[in-house]
Amino acid sequence: MRKIELPPFAYPLDPALHLVCGADEAGRGPLMGSVVAACVCLDPQNPIEGLDDSKKLPEKKRDALEPLIKERARAWGIGQCTSAEIDSMNILNASLEAMRRAYFAMRKMLGRECELLLVDGNKTPKELPLACQAVVKGDARVQEIAAASILAKVCRDREMYELDKQYPAYGFAKHKGYPTKAHFEALKVLPVLPCYRRSYGPVREILEARGEL
């Protein structure tokens, strides 16, 4: 299959002259855990080599880039929505809300408003005090979004490792909550923990079969 080349992104505002930040999330697909978003305002005078879509980077590379992003960026922030919030507002709205929270966390560190927020995907968070633009495949085309995707992914994976220590039988460290065969096999015999997204079809079916919903 021929690789599709994405067109270079044309910034509406020059990041060298304006405060431009990027946001992305991690964890829309898993059956459990929070959806985690990050927002990053990079410093053009302090570039970071190797930024890319977090899904394209091996875990060791993401882990190496995370502290560099936090050290060299002008500001960064993390926002989350819990599994209960996802069940309440649906995963799309929860993802956008997590990005909104990430922006305000970043703004607190920066100490002032940014002028433009670039968001991965085709929708933007609401109720933000700045211009927003959605960028399809933004995590592969926009450095600010790539940096945010790395922070969000590393943060969520770290939370999966912590849950794995508490509940080793579920295999969270391996499948990160995604609906893998091993994950389903574990759920057949183990309780559905409070961290699961009860509105997700596979989880709801298990709860209904057990008379717990």
PyMOL commands that set and color helices and strands:
alter all, ss='L'
color gray80, all
select helices_A, chain A and resi 54-56+59-72+83-89+91-110+138-141+143-166+168-170+172-175+181-189+201-209
alter helices_A, ss='H'
color red, helices_A
select strands_A, chain A and resi 20-26+35-41+75-81+116-120+131-135
alter strands_A, ss='S'
color yellow, strands_A
deselect
rebuild
show_as cartoon
